[in-house]
Amino acid sequence: MFHEVVDAPGEYTPEELYELYVAELVAAIESHGVEEIAERAGVEMGTLRALLDGEEPELTLEEGASILAVLADTPDAETIATLSRDALLMGMTTAVLDVEAVESGVGGQLEAREIQSKVEGRFPMTLREFALLHQFIESKK
C-alpha cells in the first residue's frame, strides 16, 4: 500500500515520494510482465510501458493500487486505495489538520474542497496528488 512504501514519508519531498511509489509499480511490472499486469490490473499496456521506460504517465491512485494488487500477499485494489486514503485522514487527525490547513500547506496546489473530496474517495486522486498530500500531512505529525 502506498502509505507503507517508506518509513517517515514526511522527510521526503513530494516528488521523491512519488518516485518511490513509481519504483514500487515498476518493480511489480518487471516481476509480472506488462501483459499480465495489463490483463489483471486493467491498466493500459501503453501506460505500463511508459512507466518501464521512465516516463511519467498520469496515474490515479486507483490505477496504482490495481497494479500493486497483482502482487502476492496484497489486498485487492479497492482495499489498497481505501487504506491509502484512510491513512491521509488518520494523518490529518493525528496532526490536527483540517483541509484548509492542508490547502495552505501544499501551496494552494489543491483547493480545500478538492482535498476533502479526493481524500474521501468521491473524486479521483492522482498518484502525484497522493504523494503531495501524504508528504505534507506526515511532515506535520
N, C-alpha and C positions, 0 to 999 in steps of 0.2 A: 504494500500500500504506500502511496506517495508520502504520506505524513511520517512514515517509518524508514524512508530511504536513508536518511542521515541522522546522526545524533547532533543535537544543537543546531537546528536549521537557521536559527536567528543569527548565527555567527557568519553566515554566508551572505553574499549579495543575492538579490532575486535572480539575476542572470546565472550565477554559479549554481544556485539551487535548481533552476530549470535545466541546466546542463546535466546535473546529476540525475534528474528524473529521466531525461532523454537517454542517458547512458544505460539506465535500467531497461528502458524499452528496446534499445539497440541490442543489449545482451539477450533479451528474450527473443528478438527476431533472429539473431545469429544462432541461438540454440535450437530453434524450432523451424527456421526457414520461412521465407516470405510467403510461400504458398499456403503452408499450414496456418500461419498466423492470420493471413487474409481470410481464409476459409472459416476458421474457428472464431476469430475476433470480429469479423465483419468490417474490417478496415481495408480500404483500397490498397491494392498492391503498389500503386504509384506512390502513395504516402509512405508505405513501409520502405520501399526502395530509397526514397528521398531521405528518410532517417538514416538508413545504412550508408548513404553517400555523404553524410554530414550536413545535409541541408536542414532547414528548419521549417518544415510544413506546419501549418497551424493545426494543432490537435486540441480537441476538447478533453476535459478531464475524463469523460466517459469513454472516449476512444482510447486514451492511455490506459484506463482501467481494463478495457476489453483486451488489450494486448497483454497486460500483466496477468489477467485471469487465465490465460492459456498455460501459464507455468503450473507445475505440480505444486500441491500444498498451498494454493492460494484460493481465496474465496471467489465467487462469481463477480463479474464486472460491476453489477449494480451494488453489491456489498462493498467492493473496494471504493467506488466513487462515494457512496454514502458515508463510509467510515472516514474517508479523507475530508469530506465536507464537515462531518461532525467534529473532527479534530480542530478545524478552524473555529467552530462555535465554542468548543470547550476552551480553546486557547484564548478566545475573546473574553470568556467568563473569568478564566484564571487571571488574565492580565487586566481585567476590569476595563475593557474597551467596548465602546459602542460603535456603530457603523460610521458615525460622524468622525470619531477619533481615528478610525482606520482610514477613512477617506483622506483626512488631513495627513496621516502618516505615510500614505502612498503618493503624496503629492498631487492628489486630485486625479490620478490616472483612472480611477473608477469613482463614480458617484455613490453616495451612501445608499440610495435605493437599489442601485445595481449590485452593490456588495451584498446587501441583505438578500436580494432575490437569487443571486448566484450561490451564496453560502447555503441558502435553504433548498437549493436544487430546483427552483422554479424557472430559472433561466440557465442556459448553458454557460459553463465556465471553461475558458481555455486553460491548458496546462500552464501556460505562461502567467495567466492571471492567478492561478492557484499558487504558483511559486511566489509571486509578488505578495499575495495576502499571507501565505504561510510564513514567509521570511519576516515580514513586518510584525505579525502577531507574536511569533516566537521570540522576536528580539525584545519585546516588551514584557515578557513573563519574568 
